[in-house]
Amino acid sequence: MNLWVIFLTGLTVGGLTCLAVQGGLLASVITAREKEEVQKGINKKNATLPTLSFLVTKFIAYTLLGFVLGAFGGAIGISQTAQIIMQLVAGLYMIAVALNLLNIHPIFRYAIIQPPRFLLKKLKNQSRSKELFAPALLGAMTIFIPCGTTLAMEALAISSGSPLLGAAIMAAFILGTTPVFFGVGFLTSILGDNFRTRFLKIAAIGVLYLGITSINGAFIASGFPFNSQNLSIYFNSLGKQKSVVDTNNNKVSQMHEIYVYGSGYSPNHLTVKRGLPVSITLIGKDAYSCASAFRIPSLGISKNLGPNEKYTFSFTPDKAGQIIFTCSMGMYRGVIEVI
């Protein structure tokens, strides 16, 4: 097992593919702290400690998870349903933080994570405790919202059959993702120091966008009908006359190949005929990203594809329409059109 390759995977695609949700959480907690400091007239120069607390607890949590996965193999794992729920909760949390930053309503102040009072009483430096608690908690909680690349590493930890090797795999991967997340925390801090109050509004819009994106991805991955993909399909169909079955239909193939790249699926649009069996082969092409966690929610098809693995599945569409396929986080997607 080459841990150096795993580290490079985290350094390159790992951090980027998980940045949308987990990076949004880090940015949201730092910008929320910025607002509190502005209100108190405090002018700190960086957010190094909150960022470090987020990354350290994240590293510890994933290392422990790798140890458990390696020890118990396939008996322990995060279900797709649990992942979708946590992604949805993360999105709602980011939206609440953004609305608090925009001063929409005082109720959103309760969205800001604070340590329990009994814990603060036991700690001498309360301001430091409050500063570190929220990012540290969120860092540990990121194990419940893994991206596709992280899922691939978790599968690798399971297959290792060794608690120590499983821990080493996850530790090397998360360590590789650290520079990207530290960059998010540092950039958020620097921009916040330069612009302060103005930046809070800009950051709020960014966090709001990340929250909406996270929720939309969860809706797509779960097959929930009200998502951007279905709305796009609906509006594109308006004003278009539906085609009638013609002589070209006998050329429609029922056997397809989908290449799974780190950047998504190719092709991402297939055409098949209803009432006839369809066979689709997934072909992994070094896909160390969310794309490797292939899902068709409406058909209950779920496959975590290895980087260069092949997998074939079959189904028979019984009605015309469009079937969405997506990654586990709804980031990469495509359509199977049934005619």
N, C-alpha and C positions, 0 to 999 in steps of 0.2 A: 504494500500500500504506500503510494508516494504522497506523503503529506504536503510536500512542496507544491505539487500540482493542485491539490485541494486548496492550499493557501492562495495560489494564483487565481483559481476559479473565484474565490471570494473577493479578491482584490480587483478583478476585472468585471465579470458580469454579476457576481453575487450581490455586491452592494447596490448596484444600479437597479436590479430587478426588485429588490425589497425596499427601495428608497421611497416609493410612492406612499406606502402606509406607515412603515416604521420611521422613516425620516420625517414624515408629517407629524408623528407623535412627538418626536424630539423637538422639532421646530415649534410646535404648539405650546409645549411646556416652557420653553425658553422665552417665547414672546409673551406668554401669560405672566412670567416673572418680570419681564421688562415693564409691563403695564403697572404692576404693583410697585416697582421701584420709582417709576415716573410719578405716581400718585404720592409717594412718600418723599420725593425730592432727592432720591438716592441716584448717584451717577457712577455705577461700576463700569470697569473697562472691558470686562470679558465675561464669558459664560463657561470658562474652562471646567470648573468644578461640577456644575450640573451635567455638562456633556460627558465628562469622565465618569460620573456616577451612573449615567445611563448606559455607557459602553461597558463598564466593569460588571454591573449586575447582569447585563445581557450576556456577556462572555461567560460568567459563572453559571447562569441558568442553562445556557445551551451546552456547556461542558457537562453539567450534571445530567441533562437530557440525553446526551450522547452516551454517557455511562449506563443509564437505565436502558436505552434502546439496545446497546450492545449486549447487556446482560440478559435481557428478556426477549430479544428478537422481535418477532412480529406480534407478540402478545401485547405490546404497548405501542400506541400510536395515536395521532390526532385525526379524528374522523373528518370527512369533508364537511359534514353538517356543522361540527364544532368550529372548524376553520371559518366557514361562511359567517356564522354568528359572531365570532370575535372580530372579523373584518368589518361587519356591520356596526358593531359596538364602537370599534375604533373610529369609524367614519362619523358616527353620531357624536362621539366625544370631541373630535376635531371641529365639527360644526358648532358645537356648544362653546368651545374655547374661542372660535372666531367671532361668534355673536357677542361674547363677553368683551372681546377686544374692541368691537365696534360700538359698544355701549347700547345695544339694542334694548335690553331689559335687565334690571338688577338680578333677576332670577338666575341668569347664566353665570353669576359669580360662584354659584354653588358647584359649577362644573370643574372649577380649579381644584386639583388634588392637593390636600393638606394632610400632614401627619396627624394621627390621633392625639388628643390633648394629653392623655396619660403618658404618651411617649415623650412629648415635649417637656413635661414636668421632670422627667428623669434625665434629660439632657441639659447640659449647662448652656450651650450656645444655641438658643432657639432659632435665631435667624439663619444660622448655618444649617440647622436640621431641616427647617422648612425649605431651604434652597435646594437641598439634596434629595429630600424624600420623594417628591413627585417624579423627577427623571429616573431615580433609581427603581421605583416601583414599575414605571412604564418599561424600563429596560428589561426587567425580569419577565414582564407580561408579554413581551414580543414572541415568546415561544409558542403562544397560542394563535399567532397570525403569521405563519411562515409563508414565504413566497415559494414558487416552484423550484427554484434552485436549492433552497433550504430543504424542501421535501426530498429532493434527490440525494442530498447529503445525509438526511435522516435515514433514507432507505439504505444508503451505503453503510451507515453505522449499524443498522439492524443486521445486514448481511455479514458484517464482520464477525459476529458471534462472540465478541470479546468486549467486556465493559471498558477496559483501558483503551483499546483501540477505537471503540465507539466514541469515547470521550475525546481522544486525540483528533479524530476526524472532525468533530463538531468544533473543537477549540481552534484547529487550524483554519477552518472555513470562516468562523466568526472573526477571528483575528485578521483575516484578509479583508473582510468588509469594513473593518474599523476606520481606515483612513477616509472613506467616503462619508461615513456618519459623523466623524469628527469635523470634517470639512463643512457639513451642514450646520453643526453647532457653532463653529468658529465664524462662518459667514453670517449666520443669524445674529451673533453677538456683535460683530464689527459693524454691520449695517445698523443694528439697533443703537450702538454708541454714536454713530455719525448722524443719524436722523431722529432717534428717540421717538418722540410722540408721532411724528409723521410716519415713521417706519411701522409703528403698531398697526396703522390702518392698512399699509401695504402688506404686511405680514398676515393680517387677518384675512385679506382677500385670498392670499396664497393658501393659507391653512383651510379656508372655506372650500376652495377648489379641490384640495387634496381630500377633504372629507367627503365631498360629493362624488369624487372619482372612486373613492373606496367603497361607498355605498352602492354606486352603480355597478362596480365590478362584482360585489357580493350578489346583487340582483341577477346579473347575467350568469354567474357561476351556479346559482341555485335554480335557474329557470324561471324566476319570477317575471311575469309578463311585462310589467312596467319598467323598462330599462331603455337606455339610449339605442341599443341595437335594434330592438323591436320597433321603437318609434321611427328610427331611420328607415327600416323596411316598410313600415306603414306609409310614411310620407312619400317615399320613392315610388310606391305602387299607385298613389293617387294620380288620376288622369291618364293612367296607362291601361290600355285595353288588354285584358287577359288573352293570351294566345290560345287558339284552338288546336287540339291534337292534329298534327299534319304528318306528311310523309317523312319529315326529318326526325320524328320521334324514335324511329327504329334504329337511329344511329346513336341514341343516348346510351352511354355505357353504364353498366351496373357494377363495374369493378373499377376502383380508383385507388390511387396512391397519394398520400399526403406526406410531404416531407416536413419534418419538425426541426426547425432551426431555432437558434437562440433568439432570433428577432420575430418569430411567429411561424405561421403555417403557409405552405405553398403546395398546391393552390389553396386559396381560402374560399373558393366558391365552386361547388360541384352541382351537377344536374343529374337527377335520376328519375326513373319512372315509377309511379306508385303501383302497388300490387305485385311487384317483382322483387326477389331477394337482392340486396345490395351488399357488396363486400368491399371493405375499405382497409387498406394496409397503411399503418403508420410507420414511417421510416425515420429514425432519429439521426440527425446530422450534427453531432456535437452540441446538442441542445441543453446547455446548462442555464436554463431560465425557466420562468413560469410556464412556457409553452410545453415543457416536457410533462406537465401534469394535465393530460388531455381529458376533457369532459364533454359529454352530450347530456345535459340535464334532463331533457324531455324523454330520453330513451334509457336513462339510468346507466349510461356507459361511463366508466371511470378507469383510467389507466395512467399510472406514473411510469413514463417511458424512460429507459436508460439512455445515456448520451448517444449510443450507436445501436440501439435495439430496434427490432422490428416487431410489430404486433398487428394482427388481423382480427377484425370483428365483422359480424354480419347482422343485418336486420332487414325487415320487410316493411316499407312505409305503406300505410293503409289509406292515406289521404294526401291530397295535394296541399302544398304550402311550403314553408321554409323551416328547416331544422337548424338551430344554432349549435355550433360546437365552439368550445372556449377552453382557456386554461383555468386552473383552479381559482385564480383571483379575478377572472374576467378581463385581464389585460389584453390578451391575444385571442382573436376569435375569427370565425368564418361561418359560412352558410351552406347547407345542403338543400338545394331547391328541388322539390318533388313536383313533377308535372303529370 
